[in-house]
Amino acid sequence: MRTGLQRDLVSQGYVPAFYINKASFTYNGKPIMTIDIGVGTSEDPYFKFNFIPDAPGKLEVTATDNEGKVFMHEVDVRI
């Protein structure tokens, strides 16, 4: 994650900002939680939360960055 405030030593300019700004978690298509994230989050973030599923299904996370790119991942959950 880059804040946009780091100096590029070669060009003497600034390294462009690049960071995750939102992560959404759903289970079987139903929203669980959405997190607003900013430049203060680590490059390899770790999110932990408690969740008790009511049936087997898919836990999905969708993360968007400040450039509009989207990353999606899903995990099958068995009870």
ZATORVO-625148 format. One record per residue (C-alpha): residue number from 1; x, y, z. Coordinates in pm, 1 decimal. Layout:
<pt><seq>NUM</seq><xx>X</xx><yy>Y</yy><zz>Z</zz></pt>
...
***
This chain:
<pt><seq>1</seq><xx>0.0</xx><yy>0.0</yy><zz>0.0</zz></pt>
<pt><seq>2</seq><xx>139.1</xx><yy>334.6</yy><zz>-100.3</zz></pt>
<pt><seq>3</seq><xx>15.9</xx><yy>663.4</yy><zz>44.7</zz></pt>
<pt><seq>4</seq><xx>128.8</xx><yy>885.3</yy><zz>-240.0</zz></pt>
<pt><seq>5</seq><xx>365.1</xx><yy>1069.7</yy><zz>-5.8</zz></pt>
<pt><seq>6</seq><xx>675.0</xx><yy>852.7</yy><zz>-61.9</zz></pt>
<pt><seq>7</seq><xx>952.1</xx><yy>1010.9</yy><zz>-267.0</zz></pt>
<pt><seq>8</seq><xx>1090.2</xx><yy>839.9</yy><zz>-575.8</zz></pt>
<pt><seq>9</seq><xx>1465.7</xx><yy>881.5</yy><zz>-534.9</zz></pt>
<pt><seq>10</seq><xx>1531.5</xx><yy>847.7</yy><zz>-908.0</zz></pt>
<pt><seq>11</seq><xx>1280.3</xx><yy>1101.5</yy><zz>-1043.2</zz></pt>
<pt><seq>12</seq><xx>1258.7</xx><yy>1311.6</yy><zz>-723.6</zz></pt>
<pt><seq>13</seq><xx>880.5</xx><yy>1299.3</yy><zz>-765.8</zz></pt>
<pt><seq>14</seq><xx>627.2</xx><yy>1109.0</yy><zz>-559.3</zz></pt>
<pt><seq>15</seq><xx>530.2</xx><yy>743.1</yy><zz>-594.2</zz></pt>
<pt><seq>16</seq><xx>160.0</xx><yy>731.8</yy><zz>-694.4</zz></pt>
<pt><seq>17</seq><xx>-87.8</xx><yy>629.9</yy><zz>-424.0</zz></pt>
<pt><seq>18</seq><xx>-211.5</xx><yy>272.4</yy><zz>-438.9</zz></pt>
<pt><seq>19</seq><xx>-420.6</xx><yy>121.7</yy><zz>-159.4</zz></pt>
<pt><seq>20</seq><xx>-733.9</xx><yy>-77.4</yy><zz>-81.8</zz></pt>
<pt><seq>21</seq><xx>-1021.4</xx><yy>154.2</yy><zz>9.1</zz></pt>
<pt><seq>22</seq><xx>-1307.8</xx><yy>-91.6</yy><zz>72.5</zz></pt>
<pt><seq>23</seq><xx>-1361.6</xx><yy>-460.4</yy><zz>151.6</zz></pt>
<pt><seq>24</seq><xx>-1703.9</xx><yy>-624.9</yy><zz>157.7</zz></pt>
<pt><seq>25</seq><xx>-1780.7</xx><yy>-968.6</yy><zz>302.1</zz></pt>
<pt><seq>26</seq><xx>-2089.8</xx><yy>-1170.6</yy><zz>207.8</zz></pt>
<pt><seq>27</seq><xx>-2215.6</xx><yy>-1516.7</yy><zz>295.1</zz></pt>
<pt><seq>28</seq><xx>-2448.5</xx><yy>-1690.0</yy><zz>48.7</zz></pt>
<pt><seq>29</seq><xx>-2510.1</xx><yy>-1351.3</yy><zz>-110.6</zz></pt>
<pt><seq>30</seq><xx>-2610.2</xx><yy>-1181.9</yy><zz>216.5</zz></pt>
<pt><seq>31</seq><xx>-2389.9</xx><yy>-896.6</yy><zz>342.1</zz></pt>
<pt><seq>32</seq><xx>-2192.6</xx><yy>-962.3</yy><zz>661.6</zz></pt>
<pt><seq>33</seq><xx>-1985.8</xx><yy>-646.0</yy><zz>684.5</zz></pt>
<pt><seq>34</seq><xx>-1814.8</xx><yy>-374.6</yy><zz>484.0</zz></pt>
<pt><seq>35</seq><xx>-1488.1</xx><yy>-213.6</yy><zz>588.9</zz></pt>
<pt><seq>36</seq><xx>-1368.1</xx><yy>129.3</yy><zz>478.1</zz></pt>
<pt><seq>37</seq><xx>-990.8</xx><yy>110.5</yy><zz>453.9</zz></pt>
<pt><seq>38</seq><xx>-733.0</xx><yy>380.2</yy><zz>392.1</zz></pt>
<pt><seq>39</seq><xx>-366.4</xx><yy>441.2</yy><zz>338.9</zz></pt>
<pt><seq>40</seq><xx>-284.5</xx><yy>349.9</yy><zz>701.1</zz></pt>
<pt><seq>41</seq><xx>-351.8</xx><yy>-21.5</yy><zz>642.4</zz></pt>
<pt><seq>42</seq><xx>-56.0</xx><yy>-254.7</yy><zz>592.3</zz></pt>
<pt><seq>43</seq><xx>50.5</xx><yy>-386.6</yy><zz>253.4</zz></pt>
<pt><seq>44</seq><xx>-65.0</xx><yy>-737.0</yy><zz>346.4</zz></pt>
<pt><seq>45</seq><xx>-368.0</xx><yy>-672.9</yy><zz>570.8</zz></pt>
<pt><seq>46</seq><xx>-514.8</xx><yy>-936.2</yy><zz>802.2</zz></pt>
<pt><seq>47</seq><xx>-880.7</xx><yy>-906.9</yy><zz>903.9</zz></pt>
<pt><seq>48</seq><xx>-1026.7</xx><yy>-1126.2</yy><zz>1174.6</zz></pt>
<pt><seq>49</seq><xx>-1393.3</xx><yy>-1138.5</yy><zz>1272.0</zz></pt>
<pt><seq>50</seq><xx>-1636.8</xx><yy>-1379.6</yy><zz>1433.5</zz></pt>
<pt><seq>51</seq><xx>-1911.6</xx><yy>-1524.8</yy><zz>1219.2</zz></pt>
<pt><seq>52</seq><xx>-2140.2</xx><yy>-1822.5</yy><zz>1286.1</zz></pt>
<pt><seq>53</seq><xx>-2293.7</xx><yy>-1953.0</yy><zz>962.4</zz></pt>
<pt><seq>54</seq><xx>-2649.6</xx><yy>-2085.2</yy><zz>970.5</zz></pt>
<pt><seq>55</seq><xx>-2596.5</xx><yy>-2324.1</yy><zz>676.8</zz></pt>
<pt><seq>56</seq><xx>-2316.4</xx><yy>-2441.3</yy><zz>448.4</zz></pt>
<pt><seq>57</seq><xx>-2227.1</xx><yy>-2191.8</yy><zz>179.0</zz></pt>
<pt><seq>58</seq><xx>-1976.4</xx><yy>-1951.0</yy><zz>28.7</zz></pt>
<pt><seq>59</seq><xx>-1795.0</xx><yy>-1674.8</yy><zz>214.3</zz></pt>
<pt><seq>60</seq><xx>-1694.3</xx><yy>-1408.3</yy><zz>-37.8</zz></pt>
<pt><seq>61</seq><xx>-1473.1</xx><yy>-1101.8</yy><zz>-6.3</zz></pt>
<pt><seq>62</seq><xx>-1460.8</xx><yy>-820.8</yy><zz>-259.6</zz></pt>
<pt><seq>63</seq><xx>-1190.8</xx><yy>-556.3</yy><zz>-224.0</zz></pt>
<pt><seq>64</seq><xx>-1162.2</xx><yy>-238.3</yy><zz>-430.5</zz></pt>
<pt><seq>65</seq><xx>-861.4</xx><yy>-11.3</yy><zz>-459.6</zz></pt>
<pt><seq>66</seq><xx>-820.8</xx><yy>359.8</yy><zz>-524.6</zz></pt>
<pt><seq>67</seq><xx>-769.0</xx><yy>290.7</yy><zz>-896.9</zz></pt>
<pt><seq>68</seq><xx>-1107.3</xx><yy>116.6</yy><zz>-926.6</zz></pt>
<pt><seq>69</seq><xx>-967.1</xx><yy>-236.5</yy><zz>-958.9</zz></pt>
<pt><seq>70</seq><xx>-1163.2</xx><yy>-516.3</yy><zz>-792.1</zz></pt>
<pt><seq>71</seq><xx>-1030.5</xx><yy>-834.1</yy><zz>-628.2</zz></pt>
<pt><seq>72</seq><xx>-1270.4</xx><yy>-1115.2</yy><zz>-537.2</zz></pt>
<pt><seq>73</seq><xx>-1212.4</xx><yy>-1438.4</yy><zz>-348.6</zz></pt>
<pt><seq>74</seq><xx>-1452.1</xx><yy>-1701.9</yy><zz>-215.4</zz></pt>
<pt><seq>75</seq><xx>-1422.1</xx><yy>-1989.9</yy><zz>27.5</zz></pt>
<pt><seq>76</seq><xx>-1658.2</xx><yy>-2284.1</yy><zz>72.1</zz></pt>
<pt><seq>77</seq><xx>-1774.5</xx><yy>-2314.1</yy><zz>433.7</zz></pt>
<pt><seq>78</seq><xx>-1894.5</xx><yy>-2642.8</yy><zz>576.2</zz></pt>
<pt><seq>79</seq><xx>-2075.0</xx><yy>-2676.0</yy><zz>905.0</zz></pt>
***
